[in-house]
Amino acid sequence: MPNVLIRDLDPGVHSVLAARARERGQSLQQYLSTELTRLASPRARRFRSS
């Protein structure tokens, strides 16, 4: 499976994302994978272009 590395992420952004993952009982990796998959879905693309 491919990997994604994000450099120079603001620490506040990291904290918010980690907190959202914890709220859902997920690891940060699981949460980000779910969110990136959602963003890449055809439905998400359709809403962005409107």
PyMOL commands that set and color helices and strands:
alter all, ss='L'
color gray80, all
select helices_A, chain A and resi 11-23+28-40+42-48
alter helices_A, ss='H'
color red, helices_A
deselect
rebuild
show_as cartoon
